[in-house]
Amino acid sequence: MITLQSAENVLKDVYLGVIADQINTKTNPLYSRIRRSTRNIVGKEVRVVAPIGINGGIMAGEETSDLPEGVPTPYLSFVAPLKNLFGRFEISDKAVRCSSSDVNSFVNLLQDGMDSLLKASIFNLSRMLYGDGTGLLATLTNAEGTITVDNAGGIAAGMYVDIVGSKTTNNVLVRSIDPLTKKIVLGTSESITTGDKIYLHGSKDAEILGLKAIVGTGDLYGVNRTEYPVMNAKNYKATDKHFDEDFVQSVIDDLEMEGTNVNFINCSYKLKRAYQAYQKLYNRNVDVVTLEDGTKAITHFGIPIVPTNCVDDKECYFLNTNDFVFYELGDWKWLEDESGRILKQSPTKAAFSATLVKYTELLCHKPSGVGHATDVNPDVE
């Protein structure tokens, strides 16, 4: 007979390792390339010392001249709190009882729940990787009649969101969203206004610092960017420039001249198709590479060009993934109580839930090595 204890054993011994591996390797190609480390964790924070230059104790002199002074390499101290990532799996008491005498039904029940949790975890973690840490999903561009948003890439049906504006409406269900028209249907009768902001429920200002935070303004990892220009990404305003070999190589060359070896290009699907079209236009072979997560990507002289719906149509990132690290207390774990139980009864309904948890933060050791191109023309001449 299936019991809650046997269900817990399956979640711990079977599903935990599988779901952690799937999240770590299948979230998206960029996530799979970034290394993870449990070093430099001090209390609840990540503390990293990053070099911002080279050793100054170098000289060429006469045979009997004084030796150069011992000048230490300049460093900056990065400090960032670990972010708390949670994913909850829920199973009703009725479902447990109905499948308690049928092992196959119970396994299917757990599998469905794990598949749903995995899909939601991968979607949101991928979205956070390109975010600014605020949890902002979109802004309402129209709230009268048909509701529309400015960005549909970070929203999916079934999500619960908070709508923040002149007033705050929490825990609103996203009933549907059309990625093409950016039309969204929300499960609320509360008044909303054009310009209101949509955040993942309970996540405002609590997400990991993704690429938008790294290429943004304001302090980063506790360092003032105005005082230390090395903390600023390289921004390329590419108005009227097309996403062809010449533009891509010009950005790569500029970054390489400042000491960054670009090994990964992240862009929108429109820009990826534009690059392919230029290759076809000039009768060039399109090279394809298989990435760490199994994704196939076209390349620019061996550098993968990987599309994602988490960036704008005219936006592109040029990265050296070796400059990024996910610092974490450990891998994904089930949240346990003092007795080691992970399935807990809900105080308000006849259901049991288990919570997947990870404490982590993304750091870029060389923000000035990140290239961020905007207003790139996705059309082909």
Residue pairs with C-beta under 8 A, 6 or more apart in sequence:
1 100
1 101
2 96
2 99
2 100
2 101
2 102
2 103
2 106
3 100
4 96
4 343
4 352
7 91
7 96
7 106
7 110
7 343
8 341
8 342
8 343
8 354
10 107
10 110
11 89
11 110
11 334
11 342
11 343
11 354
12 334
12 342
15 110
15 114
16 332
16 333
16 334
18 114
19 114
19 117
19 118
19 121
19 332
19 356
20 331
20 332
22 118
22 122
23 118
23 121
23 122
23 125
23 332
24 31
24 32
24 36
24 331
24 332
25 32
25 292
25 293
26 32
26 122
26 293
27 122
27 125
27 126
27 129
27 293
28 122
28 126
28 129
28 293
28 308
29 264
29 291
29 292
29 293
29 295
29 297
29 304
29 306
30 129
30 264
30 266
30 306
30 308
30 319
30 321
31 125
31 126
31 129
32 291
32 292
32 293
33 264
33 291
33 292
33 321
34 321
34 324
34 325
34 326
34 362
35 324
35 325
35 326
36 325
36 326
36 327
36 328
36 360
37 325
37 326
37 327
37 328
38 327
38 328
38 329
38 330
39 327
40 46
40 47
40 48
40 327
41 47
41 82
41 327
41 328
41 329
44 81
44 82
44 359
45 79
45 80
45 81
45 82
46 78
46 79
46 80
46 81
46 82
46 327
46 361
46 363
47 77
47 78
47 79
48 77
48 78
48 221
48 327
48 363
48 365
49 75
49 76
49 77
49 78
50 75
50 76
50 77
50 78
50 365
50 366
51 73
51 74
51 75
52 74
52 75
52 76
52 228
52 230
53 73
53 74
54 73
55 71
55 72
55 73
56 69
56 71
56 73
57 68
57 69
57 70
57 71
58 68
59 68
61 67
61 68
76 223
76 228
76 230
76 231
77 222
77 223
78 221
78 222
78 223
78 363
78 365
79 221
79 222
80 209
80 221
80 222
80 361
80 363
81 361
82 327
82 328
82 329
82 359
82 360
82 361
83 206
83 207
83 208
83 359
83 360
83 361
84 206
84 357
84 359
85 125
85 208
85 357
85 358
85 359
85 360
86 335
86 355
86 356
86 357
87 117
87 120
87 121
87 355
87 356
87 357
88 117
88 353
88 354
88 355
88 356
89 113
89 114
89 116
89 117
89 353
89 354
89 355
89 356
90 113
90 346
90 351
90 352
90 353
91 109
91 110
91 113
91 343
91 351
91 352
91 353
92 349
92 350
92 351
92 352
93 345
93 350
93 351
93 352
94 350
95 109
96 106
96 109
96 352
98 105
99 105
99 106
99 108
99 109
100 106
117 356
120 158
121 356
123 156
124 200
126 308
126 310
127 137
127 153
127 154
127 310
128 207
128 208
128 210
129 208
129 210
129 211
129 310
129 362
130 210
130 211
130 212
130 266
130 308
130 310
130 311
131 154
131 207
131 208
131 210
131 211
131 212
131 213
132 209
132 210
132 212
132 213
132 216
133 205
133 207
133 208
133 209
133 210
133 212
133 213
134 199
134 204
134 205
134 207
135 199
135 200
135 203
135 204
135 205
135 206
135 207
136 197
136 198
136 199
137 149
137 151
137 154
137 155
137 161
137 198
137 199
137 200
138 149
138 150
138 151
138 152
138 154
138 155
138 184
138 197
138 198
139 149
139 150
139 151
139 195
139 196
139 197
139 198
140 147
140 148
140 149
140 163
140 165
140 192
140 193
140 194
140 195
140 196
140 197
140 198
141 148
141 149
141 150
141 182
141 194
142 148
142 194
143 192
143 193
143 194
143 196
144 194
146 183
147 183
147 184
147 185
147 186
147 192
148 181
148 182
148 183
148 184
149 155
149 177
149 182
149 184
149 198
150 182
151 182
151 312
152 177
152 178
152 179
152 182
152 184
153 179
153 309
153 310
153 311
154 310
155 161
155 174
155 177
155 184
155 198
156 174
156 177
157 174
157 175
157 176
157 177
158 173
158 174
159 173
159 174
159 200
159 201
160 171
160 172
160 173
160 174
160 200
160 201
161 172
161 174
161 186
161 198
161 199
161 200
161 201
162 168
162 169
162 170
162 171
162 172
162 198
162 199
162 200
162 201
162 202
162 204
163 169
163 172
163 186
163 188
163 190
163 192
163 196
163 197
163 198
163 199
164 196
164 197
164 198
164 199
164 204
165 192
165 193
165 195
165 196
165 197
166 193
166 196
167 191
169 188
169 190
169 192
170 201
171 201
172 186
172 187
172 188
172 190
172 201
173 186
173 187
173 188
174 184
174 185
174 186
174 187
175 185
175 186
175 187
176 184
176 185
177 183
177 184
177 185
178 184
179 309
186 192
200 207
208 360
208 361
208 362
209 220
209 221
209 361
209 362
209 363
210 362
211 266
211 317
211 370
211 372
213 220
214 220
214 233
214 364
214 367
214 370
215 233
215 235
215 317
215 370
215 372
217 225
218 225
219 225
220 231
220 367
221 231
221 363
223 231
224 231
225 231
225 232
229 368
230 366
230 367
230 368
231 367
231 368
232 367
232 368
233 367
233 368
233 370
233 371
233 372
234 254
234 255
234 258
234 368
234 369
234 370
234 371
234 372
235 372
235 373
235 374
236 251
236 254
236 371
236 372
236 373
236 374
237 374
237 375
238 247
238 314
238 373
238 374
238 375
238 376
238 377
239 375
240 377
241 247
241 376
241 377
242 274
242 278
242 376
242 377
242 379
242 380
242 381
243 267
243 271
243 274
243 275
243 278
243 316
243 376
243 377
243 378
244 274
244 275
244 278
245 275
245 278
245 300
247 376
248 265
248 275
248 300
248 305
249 300
249 301
251 262
251 318
251 371
251 373
252 262
252 300
252 303
252 318
252 371
254 371
255 262
255 318
255 369
255 371
256 262
258 368
258 369
259 369
260 320
260 323
260 366
260 368
260 369
260 371
261 320
262 303
262 318
262 319
262 320
262 371
263 303
263 319
263 320
263 321
263 322
264 303
264 304
264 306
264 318
264 319
264 320
264 321
265 300
265 303
265 304
265 305
265 306
265 316
265 317
265 318
265 319
266 306
266 307
266 308
266 311
266 316
266 317
266 319
267 275
267 305
267 306
267 307
267 308
267 311
267 315
267 316
267 317
267 376
268 307
268 308
268 309
268 311
268 312
268 313
268 314
268 315
268 316
268 378
269 307
269 308
269 309
270 313
270 314
270 378
271 307
271 313
271 314
271 315
271 316
271 376
271 378
272 298
272 305
272 306
272 307
273 378
274 377
274 378
274 379
274 380
275 298
275 300
275 305
276 286
276 298
277 380
278 380
279 285
279 286
279 298
280 286
281 380
286 298
287 298
287 299
287 302
288 296
288 297
288 298
288 299
289 296
289 297
289 299
289 302
289 304
290 296
291 297
291 304
291 306
295 306
297 304
297 305
297 306
298 304
298 305
299 305
311 317
312 374
313 378
314 374
314 375
314 376
314 377
314 378
315 372
315 373
315 374
315 376
316 372
316 373
316 376
317 370
317 371
317 372
317 373
318 370
318 371
318 372
318 373
319 370
319 371
320 366
320 369
323 364
323 365
323 366
323 369
323 370
324 362
324 363
324 364
324 365
325 362
325 363
325 365
326 360
326 361
326 362
327 360
327 361
327 362
327 363
328 358
328 359
328 360
328 361
329 358
329 359
329 360
330 358
330 359
331 358
332 356
332 357
332 358
333 356
333 357
333 358
334 342
334 354
334 355
334 356
334 357
335 342
335 354
335 355
335 356
335 357
336 342
337 344
342 354
342 355
343 352
343 353
343 354
344 352
344 353
344 354
345 351
345 352
346 352
346 353
364 370
